[in-house]
Amino acid sequence: MGRKRKGRDISGWLVVDKPAGMTSTAVVNKVRWAMDAKKAGHAGTLDPEATGVLAVALGEATKTVPYITDALKAYTFTVRLGQATNTDDAEGEVIAQSDARPSDDDIKQALAPFLGDIMQVPPKFSAVKIDGQRAYKLARDGEDVELSARPLWVEELILVDRPDADHVVLEMTCGKGGYVRSIARDLGAALGCHGHVKELRRIWSGPFEAEDGLSIEQIDEMAKTEALDDYLHPLEIGLSDLPELKCTPEGATRLRNGNPGMVLASDVEYGDEAWASLDGQAVAVGVYKSGELHPSRVFVI
């Protein structure tokens, strides 16, 4: 019999404004400790030197993580022109240099091919798995890492500032699985001058915004107190991209037992994914079929 996990049965989302120099896992562990929570996870890893939105799910909210992971996200980032690094960011070794410096118009024109459905090769120093091993571990061991291109939806990519000839500030809105470091690398290649990410910040992710995030210092100050609970968002916010179906108490009981449950009529079409609620509280996520929701995830609160 497994050992029972200690902590509170608390569910919801806490938005953290992650600082540079801290891993996403370390942030999750900090939040779990500060809130004395049994279970926690995050929706979308940020590189250690990146800052911005890291949405931490607690308890039953961890079941809604995939919906935040799949949602659109926005980043602002600074590209250092004229240098390529082995990690595609400022932490790596410079492996190529160029004296060429594109104009603002050159950069704007070069951004167009990065919009819409594109194929992107992840950085060699990334968490992508190759034969069961992380790419960054293989790269650190000196192995020649070959990664396959992956699809990415880029909704927007714009130039927002040009501080000097060596740097350009961009803003990107994209879907799941985007590597900003790859965008900087490939943009530098397209411009014929090389490039890598110097600074990166995620400004929003799905319904969560960086300006609403707590700093690590604030979390430390409020740790183990009820004050921190006041910043907890309901787990239902993680389902905001799905249609909501109200159910009866009887339907809620069936759904919580893992069985199809009756939901009230709506404009949701047969086969659509939706979530059922009772008195505003999430009961289950599932597929709608002829007046019933067939559950795939059940919330026990």
C-alpha positions in Angstrom: 0.0 0.0 0.0 1.4 3.4 -1.0 2.3 6.0 1.6 -0.4 8.7 1.9 0.7 12.1 0.6 0.8 14.8 3.2 -0.8 18.2 2.8 -4.1 20.0 2.3 -6.8 18.9 -0.2 -6.8 22.3 -1.8 -7.7 22.9 -5.5 -7.3 25.9 -7.8 -4.8 27.9 -9.8 -2.0 30.2 -8.4 -0.4 32.5 -11.0 3.3 33.1 -10.4 5.5 35.7 -12.1 8.5 33.5 -12.4 11.9 35.2 -11.8 15.0 34.5 -13.9 17.4 31.9 -12.5 14.7 29.5 -11.1 13.4 26.4 -12.8 9.7 25.8 -13.3 9.9 22.7 -11.1 11.4 24.8 -8.3 8.5 27.2 -8.5 5.9 24.4 -8.3 7.7 23.0 -5.2 7.7 26.5 -3.6 4.0 26.9 -4.2 3.2 23.4 -2.9 5.2 24.1 0.3 3.8 27.6 0.8 0.2 26.4 0.4 0.8 23.0 2.1 -0.9 21.3 -0.8 -0.9 17.6 -1.5 -0.6 17.9 -5.2 0.7 20.5 -7.7 1.8 20.9 -11.2 2.3 23.6 -13.9 1.0 24.4 -17.3 3.9 24.9 -19.6 7.6 24.9 -18.7 9.6 28.1 -18.8 13.4 28.0 -19.3 15.3 28.8 -16.0 16.4 32.3 -17.3 12.9 33.2 -18.6 10.4 35.2 -16.6 6.7 35.6 -16.6 3.5 33.6 -16.2 3.8 30.2 -14.7 0.4 28.9 -13.8 0.5 26.4 -11.0 -2.4 24.0 -10.6 -3.2 22.6 -7.2 -5.2 19.5 -6.3 -8.1 18.7 -8.7 -7.1 21.7 -10.9 -4.2 19.5 -12.2 -6.8 17.7 -14.2 -7.3 20.9 -16.2 -3.6 21.4 -17.0 -3.9 20.1 -20.6 -6.4 22.8 -21.5 -4.1 25.6 -20.4 -1.1 23.9 -22.0 -3.1 23.8 -25.3 -4.2 27.4 -25.1 -2.5 30.3 -26.9 0.4 32.0 -25.1 2.2 35.3 -25.7 5.9 36.2 -25.2 8.1 39.2 -25.5 11.7 38.5 -26.2 15.0 40.2 -27.2 17.1 38.7 -29.9 20.8 39.3 -30.0 21.8 39.6 -33.6 25.2 38.7 -35.0 25.8 35.7 -32.7 24.6 32.1 -32.7 25.1 29.9 -29.5 24.9 26.2 -29.0 21.9 26.6 -26.7 20.2 29.3 -28.8 20.2 31.6 -25.8 22.6 33.8 -23.8 23.6 30.9 -21.5 25.4 29.0 -24.3 28.7 29.3 -26.0 29.0 31.5 -29.1 29.5 29.1 -32.1 29.2 31.6 -35.0 29.4 35.4 -35.5 28.6 37.9 -38.2 29.1 41.6 -38.8 25.9 41.8 -40.8 23.0 43.8 -39.3 19.6 43.8 -41.0 17.4 46.9 -41.2 14.1 47.2 -39.4 12.3 46.6 -42.8 14.5 43.5 -43.4 13.4 42.1 -40.1 9.7 42.8 -40.6 9.8 41.1 -44.0 11.7 38.1 -42.5 9.0 37.6 -39.9 6.2 36.8 -42.4 7.3 33.1 -43.1 7.1 32.4 -39.3 3.4 33.1 -39.2 0.6 30.5 -39.4 1.3 26.8 -39.4 5.1 26.3 -39.4 7.5 23.5 -38.8 10.0 24.1 -36.0 13.1 22.2 -34.9 13.5 22.4 -31.1 16.8 23.6 -29.6 19.4 20.9 -29.0 19.4 21.9 -25.4 15.8 21.2 -24.7 13.7 18.7 -22.8 12.6 16.8 -25.9 13.2 13.1 -25.6 15.3 11.1 -27.9 15.1 7.3 -27.4 14.0 8.0 -23.8 16.7 10.5 -23.0 16.4 14.3 -22.7 18.1 16.1 -25.6 19.9 18.5 -23.3 21.5 15.6 -21.4 22.8 14.1 -24.7 24.0 17.5 -25.9 25.9 18.1 -22.6 27.6 14.8 -23.1 28.9 16.0 -26.4 26.6 13.8 -28.6 25.5 15.1 -32.0 21.7 15.6 -31.3 19.4 15.4 -34.3 15.8 16.6 -33.6 12.9 16.3 -36.0 10.8 19.4 -36.9 7.5 19.8 -35.1 4.4 21.7 -36.1 3.6 25.0 -34.4 0.8 27.6 -34.8 2.1 31.2 -34.7 -0.8 33.6 -34.6 1.3 36.8 -34.3 4.9 37.8 -34.5 5.7 41.5 -34.6 8.7 43.8 -34.1 8.0 46.0 -31.1 11.4 47.7 -30.5 14.9 48.1 -31.9 17.1 49.3 -29.0 20.3 49.3 -31.1 21.8 47.6 -34.1 22.6 44.4 -32.2 19.2 43.8 -30.6 15.6 43.5 -31.6 12.5 43.1 -29.4 9.7 40.9 -30.7 6.3 39.8 -29.4 4.9 36.4 -30.4 1.5 34.7 -29.8 1.6 31.0 -30.5 0.1 27.6 -29.7 1.3 24.6 -27.7 5.0 23.5 -28.0 6.6 26.7 -29.3 10.3 27.3 -28.7 11.1 31.0 -28.7 14.8 30.1 -28.9 14.2 28.3 -32.2 12.4 31.4 -33.5 15.4 33.5 -32.7 17.9 31.0 -34.2 15.9 30.6 -37.4 15.2 34.3 -37.8 18.9 35.0 -37.5 19.6 32.4 -40.1 17.0 33.8 -42.4 18.5 37.3 -42.0 22.0 35.9 -42.7 23.4 37.3 -39.4 22.8 34.6 -36.8 20.8 35.2 -33.6 19.9 34.0 -30.1 17.5 34.8 -27.3 18.9 37.3 -24.8 15.8 37.9 -22.7 12.5 36.1 -22.6 9.2 36.8 -20.8 5.8 35.1 -21.1 3.3 37.8 -20.7 0.2 35.7 -20.7 -0.9 32.0 -21.0 -4.5 31.2 -21.7 -6.6 33.1 -19.1 -3.6 34.0 -16.9 -1.5 37.2 -17.2 1.9 38.1 -15.8 0.7 41.3 -14.2 -1.6 39.2 -12.0 1.2 36.9 -10.9 2.7 36.7 -7.5 6.4 37.1 -7.0 8.4 34.5 -5.2 9.0 37.1 -2.4 5.3 37.6 -2.0 4.7 33.8 -1.8 7.4 33.6 0.9 5.8 36.4 2.9 2.4 34.8 2.8 3.5 31.2 3.0 1.5 28.9 5.3 -1.2 31.7 5.9 -4.8 32.1 4.7 -3.7 35.3 2.9 -2.2 33.2 0.2 -5.5 31.4 -0.4 -7.1 34.7 -1.4 -5.0 34.6 -4.6 -6.2 31.2 -5.6 -8.2 31.1 -8.8 -11.0 28.4 -9.1 -10.1 25.3 -11.1 -13.0 26.2 -13.5 -10.9 28.9 -15.0 -8.8 26.2 -16.6 -11.8 25.1 -18.5 -12.7 28.5 -19.9 -12.1 27.4 -23.5 -14.6 24.6 -23.3 -18.4 25.0 -23.3 -20.2 24.6 -19.9 -23.2 22.4 -19.5 -25.3 22.5 -16.3 -26.4 19.3 -14.8 -28.9 18.1 -12.2 -27.9 16.7 -8.8 -28.7 13.3 -10.1 -26.6 13.8 -13.2 -23.8 15.1 -11.1 -23.9 11.9 -8.9 -23.7 9.7 -12.0 -20.8 11.7 -13.5 -18.8 11.7 -10.3 -19.1 7.9 -10.3 -17.7 7.8 -13.8 -21.0 7.2 -15.6 -22.7 9.2 -18.3 -24.9 11.9 -16.7 -27.8 14.0 -17.9 -27.1 17.6 -18.7 -29.4 20.5 -19.6 -30.1 21.4 -23.2 -27.6 23.7 -24.9 -26.2 24.5 -28.4 -23.2 22.1 -27.9 -23.1 19.7 -30.8 -22.9 15.9 -30.6 -19.4 14.7 -30.0 -18.1 18.0 -28.7 -15.9 18.2 -25.6 -17.5 20.1 -22.7 -17.6 20.3 -18.9 -20.6 19.9 -16.6 -21.2 22.0 -13.6 -23.6 22.0 -10.6 -24.1 25.3 -8.8 -21.1 26.7 -10.7 -18.7 24.0 -9.6 -17.0 21.7 -12.1 -18.2 18.1 -11.9 -16.6 16.5 -14.9 -15.2 17.0 -18.4 -16.3 14.7 -21.2 -18.0 14.3 -24.6 -21.5 15.4 -25.1 -23.9 12.8 -26.6 -27.6 13.2 -26.9 -28.4 15.0 -23.7 -25.6 13.3 -21.7 -22.0 14.0 -20.9 -19.7 11.0 -21.1 -17.0 11.8 -18.6 -13.2 11.5 -19.2 -12.2 13.5 -16.2 -14.1 13.7 -12.9 -13.5 16.3 -10.2 -13.7 15.3 -6.6 -14.1 18.3 -4.4 
